[in-house]
């Protein structure tokens, strides 16, 4: 594509190596970046999420300008801002009269669908390039998925290990096993030394953004300050360095653990930076692998972290583009209960949910087990509409973009796709939460009490969920022992579980 081009760079494409910029010319082409109300409000994103993205965008635009790019940056409160990406593209076309539009593929289906119509709308050639920050192309994932009865992450992950050569010993996995997840399920104790993730003081650009967000998005979920996210690639790399040195060695052992007074434990908190483009995911994985190779971290920690990125992250993206747009409509259990109010306030006597939601309000972050086994597990057991759950997760987390959030929420967390993504529902009663956290010790409810007043709601909801969905799940071989346990219970005990669950669910109304 020759001639002067308009290059659109989105808020999750903040990398100078993004494919659109690599195909562009500093001397001839114009870069367009824009903060628009439509993107900030199509769901009412967490205040901190909006502030993080806007500040990172402004810093990236400034860096491009210093690198001799011609950048049009449209702030949210610019007088002529149309409020939509499409409107700002049209205005930029009128300003610069480009001969073509060039962009890297957007990460969300709704945007890609709009962009596919721009050539006709604007009367210009439009070229949409692959996002080569990902390891697997759409075609590669489609070829892998073709003719498979089950699409299991574990087998896809092995292909990604081979392609990247990460933690490989020739054709075999380092250490003789592909997956060390069985070693990564230790509960944590409060007497562990737990480092704090790197935080950053807002500069003048970020302070201006914080004022903007406070003025325009006061009715959105979450707390805006204190704000300590990295907003540049340099800062994000400092956060990576600290994680590698201080937290990664213990990440594997305790990645599933939860503690009341420790929001972050040994997690990296790098996903917002990776998903926005401030860090390259493959480069992060190479750094992690190097820490293992130099003997500074154990294999279960390095493998567990790398699997989250080249395994789950790549896999859910593949599922998203393979199955959209119908995927978002799936509701295998036909769940229709409204999302409880306490998902917005954190005001609940269930201590685990109170802490996970309160932390989410404060930080726009909760780690994967809090999301999967606390807020997600409860929603599935209680029969919450998975589309409401999906929108909540998309709103509240700083790392949430639909391509990564939707399959993780609707598929993995809610089993709304009927087992396309996961082999069984991630359902658990109070015992799991008690084993992996210290939440239960300070809870109004008793985790050891199974039914009746004061019993942990997870206990009765677990069995009620399995019984009411038995016709849908009875063919799942991984649940046969669970249903056998239910069948061995006497009638009175079964009735008590169902009665307790019914009484609790009525309180959610």
N, C-alpha and C positions, 0 to 999 in steps of 0.2 A: 504494500500500500504506500504509494508515493504522495508527495505534496504535503501541505501544512495540515497538521492533525490537531484535534482537541483530545487530550488525554484525561479521562475521568478517573480519579483515584478515590476510592471509598474509605470509610473510616476504619475498616478492618484490613486495609491493604497498605499499612504504613511501613513499607520496606523499600529501600532504594533499588533492590534487586527484583521488584515485582515485574512480571512479564511485560506489562504495558510500558513501563519506563525503559526497560531494556530494549524495546522495539521503537523507542521514540528518539527525537533529536532535541537537545537543549536549545540549539540555535534557531530552530524553525517552529517547533510545536509549543502549544500552551497546555499547561496542566490546570485542571479544574478540581478544586476541593470545596465542599460546601456543608455547612451545618444546616439541617433543615428540620422543621417541626414535624413533618410527616414521619421521618425516621425515628425521632425521639418519642413519638406518641402512638405509633400503630399498635404497640402495647405500651403501657405507662412504665417505662424502664425506671429502675432504681436511680435515685438522684446521683449516687456515686458512680454508677455505670455511665451515665450521660456525661458527667464531669470528666471522668477518665478518658472517654473517647474524644470528646471535644478538645481537651487539653493536649492529648497525644497528637491529634490532627493538627492543631496549631503549631506545636513544636516541630512536627514533621514538615509542614509547609515552610516553616522558617528555615529548616535545614536544607530543603530543596532549593530555596532561594539563594542561600549561601553557596550552593553547588551549581549556581548559574542556570537553574531552571526558571522559566517564565511561569509564574504561578498566579492564578486567580483564586483567592481564598475568600469565600463568602461566609461571613459570620451570621449567626442566628438572628441577631438584632440589626443586621444591615437593612437599611430603609427599604430597599427594593427586593429583598429576599422573597421569593415566591412561595417558600415553604415546602417545596418538593425537589427531588433530584432532577426529575424531568424538566421542571420549570427552569431550574438553574442551567441545565444543559442548553435549553432553548435560548436563554439570555446570552450565554457564552458564545453560542453560534452566531447570534446577531452582532456581538461585539467583535469577533475575530474572523468571521467568514472562513472557517476551516474547510478543507476539501474532504475530510473524513473524520469519523469518530473512532477512537481506539480505547479499549479498556480491557482489564483483566476480568474474567468471569466473576460475577458476584456470588457470594456464598449462600444466598437465600433464593428459593424458587420464585417468589413473588417479584423480585427485582430482575431476575434473568428474563422472566416472561415479559416484563415491561420493555427491557432493553432490546429484545428480539423484534419489537415493533417500531423501534426508533428510525430505522432506515426509511421506512415508508413515511413516518410522521415528519421527519426532518428533511427528507429528500437528499440524504447523504449516505455514502457507504459506511457501514458499521462493522468493525472487526472486534470480536470478543475472543481474547486469548485464554488459553488454559492457565489456571493458577498453579504454577509449577513449584509452589512452596510445599505442596503435598507430594507424597512419595508415589502413590498409586493414581494413575489417570482414571477417568471415568471408564474408558475402554478396557483398561486392565482389570478393573473390578468387575465389569460386566462379563468379561471373558472368564474370570475366576468363578463367578456366580452361575454361569450358564450350566444348565443340566444338573445342578446340585439339588438334592432333595432338601438338604438343610444347609443354611448359611451360618457356619459357626466361626466366631472370631478366632478361636485358637488355631485353626488351619490356615486362615488368611494371614494371621500374624506370622506364622512360619515362613510364608512366602515373602513377607516384608523383611524378615530377618535375613533371608537369603539374598534378597535384592540389595539391601543396604550393607550386608556383611557385618552387621553389628553383633557383637558377642558370639561370633562364629569361630569354630576351630576346623578349618577346611569346610567340608560339607556338613559337619555336625555342630550342634549347639555347644557353646562353651559349658563345661561342667557335665555334659552328657544329658541334660534335660532342657527342654524348651521353656518350661514354666516352673517357677519356684513359689507360686502363690501359696502353697500349703505352709510355707515357712513365714508367711507375711500376715499372720493373724493373731499376734500377741496382744493381749490387753495391756494398757499402759498404767503405770503407777505415778502418783503425784510427786514422788521423790526423785524422778528422773530429771536429769539436766536437759531442759528443752530450750533450744535457742529461739530467739525471736526473728521473724523474717525481716529483711532489710526494708526500712521505711524511708520516705523522702519528704522533705519539707517543700510545700508549694512555693514556686517562684512567682514572679509577677504575672506571667501568662496564666498560670493555674489559678492564681487568686482572682483574676478577672473572670475566668470561666466559672469559678465557684459562686461569684456574685451573680453571674448570668443565670446559672442553674437555680439558685435560691429565688431569683425574681420570677422565672418562667415556669418552674416545675415544682412549686411548693406543695402541690397536691399529689405528687408521686410518692411511691413507697420508699421507705428507707431514710437513713440519716446521712446528711451530706458531709458533716465534719465530725471528728478530725479526718482529714484526707491525706493519705500517705502513699498512694500508688506511684510507681515509676511512670513517667510520661514521655520518656525518650529511650532510644535504643541504648544509649550509654548507661542510663540508670537501670534499665532492665538487665543489662549485662552485669552490673554490680550486684543486683539481686540474685542472679544466677550464680555468681562467684560465691556469695555467702551461703547459698543453699548447698553447693557442692562441698564446701569446706566444713560446714557446721551441722547440717541436717541430713544430707544424703546417707551417711554411714548407718543411721538408724531408721531411715525411711522404710526399708523393707519390713523389718520386724513389726513396726507399729503403724503401718499405713491404714489399718482398719480400726484403730483404737479411737476412743472418744473420752475426753475429760472435760468436766464442767468449767474449770478455770484455765484451760488451754485451748484457745481457738484454732491454733495452727499446727500444733505438735511438730512433726518432722516433715510436713508437706512443703512443697516448693513455693506455692502461690505464684507460679509463673504462667499459668494457663491464660490469664487475661492478656499478658504480653505476647505469648505465642499466637493466640487467636487474633490479635489486632495487628500483628506483623512486626512488633518491636524485637522479637526473637525468632530465629529460624528454627523450626522444630527438629530438623535433622541435625543441625549443628549442636543443639542442646543435647540430643541423644549421643552424639559423638563425644561430647565433653563428659557425659556420665560414663560412657564406656571406657574412656581414658582413665577416669578415677579408679575403676575396677582394675584395669590393666596395670596401673601403677601400685596396686595393692592398698589403696586408701579406703576402699569401700568393699563390702562383701558382695558376692554375686547375686544374692537374693534381692539386695537393694537396687543394684544397677539394672538387673533384668526386670524387676517389678516396675521401675520408673519408665524404662524404655518401652515396655509392653503397653503402658497407658497411652503413649504417644504414637508409636508406629503400629501398635495393635488396635486398641479401642478407638483412638481418635480417627485413624484412617478408615477403620471398619465402619464406624457409624456414618462417616461422610459417604462411603460407598453405598450403604443402605439408603441413605437419604436421596441421593441422586438416582439410584436404581428404581426406587418405589414412589417418589413424588410424581404428581401432586396428590394421588389418592391416599398416600400413607397417613397424612395428617387426620383423615376422617375415620381411621380405624378405632374400634371400641369393642374389643373381643368379648368382654364381660357385660356389655350393654349397661355400664355403670352410669348413673344419672344424678347422683347426689351432688348438691352444691358444695363448693369449697368452703369449709368452715371459716368464720370470721377470724378465728385466732391465727390463721395463716398470714393475716395482715398485721396483727397486733402482738402476737406471741403470748397473749393472755390465756393460758390454759394451765390446769393443775398437772398435766402430764409433763414432768420435768424435762424429759428428753426433747419433746417438741418445743417446749418453752425456750430451751437453750439453743436449739438449732435455728429456730425462727428468729429469736432475738439477735443472735450472731449474724444472721443473714441481713436483718434490718441495719445493723451497725456497720457491717463490713462489705456487703454485696458479695459475700463469700461464705461457703460452707464446704467441707471436703466431701469426697465422693461417698463415704459411708453415711455421713449425716444426710446427704441428699437421698441416697438409695434406701437405707434401712431405717431412717427415722421419718422424715417428711414424706418420702415416696412410699415406703412400706405402709404407713398409716393410711395414706390416701387410697391405696389399692385395697387394703383390708376393709376400709369403711365404705367402699363402693363410690368413691368420688369420680365424677365425670373426668376422664383422662384429658379431655381438651382444656378443661379449666386448669388442671394440674400443669399441663404443657405451657399454657400462657403464663402461669405464675412463675414457673422456672425461667421462662424466657425473660420475664420482667426483672427478676430479683437478683440475678447473678451477673457480675461484671464480665465473666468469660462466656456468657450465653449468646450464641448466634443460632439461628434455627437449624442449620445443617448439623451442628453437633448436639444441640439441646434436645431437639425433637425425638430422634431415635433413642437417646439415652433416657428420656422421660417416658414417652408413650410406649416405647418398645421394652427397654430393659427394666425400668422402674415400675411401670403399670401393666406390663404384659398385654398392652392394648392391641398389639399386632398378632396375638395368638401364638407366639413362639417363633416368629421369624428371626428375631434377634437373639433371644435367650432360650435356653432349653427348658426352663421352668420358671414359674413366678418367684421373684425374690420376696417370699412371704416369711415372716418370722414373728413369734410371740415375744413376750417380755424377757424370756430367758436369754435370748441372743443379745438384747440391749444391755442386760445386766452383766453378761460375760464380757462385752467389749467396751463398757463404759463405767463411769461412777455416777451416772445420772440417777439410777434407781434408789441410791441411798438417801437422797434428799427429796424424794417424790412423795406427794400426798397419797398416791396409790401404792399398794403393796404388790411387788412383783411376784412374791411367793404365793399370793392368794389368787386362785384361778377364776373364781366366779363370785358374784354377790357384791354387796356394798363394799367399797374400798379396794376391790381387786383391780390389778393393772388392766386397763381396757385392751391392751394388745393381746392378752391371753385369750379372752373370749372372742375377740374380733378375728383372730387367726383361724380358729375352728369354724366360726360362722362363715368366713370367706370361703374356706375349702368346701364346706357342705353346700352352700348355696350355688357354688360353681362346679359341683361334682360332675355334672353331665358334660361340661366342657373340658374338664381336667382328668377324667377317669382313665383316659388312654395314655396319660403321661407316665412313663415307666419310672421316672424319678420321684413320683409321688405315691407309688403303690404302697410303700411301707407306712407312709403317713395315714393313708385311708384305712389301712389295716388296723392301725392304732385306734382310729376313731371307731371302727366297727367293733372293736373289742370292749369299748366303754359300755357301761350299763346305761339303760334308757334314762334314768334319773340324771346321771352326770351329763349326758348329751343335752338333755332338756335345759339344764342349768347353764351350760355354755351358750345355747341359743337364746335363752331368756336374758342373760346378762348382756349379751351383744345387742339384742333388741332394745333393752332399756338404755344402754349407752348411746346407741345411734339415734334414738329419739331426742336425746339432749342436744344433738348437733343441729336440729331444726331451729 
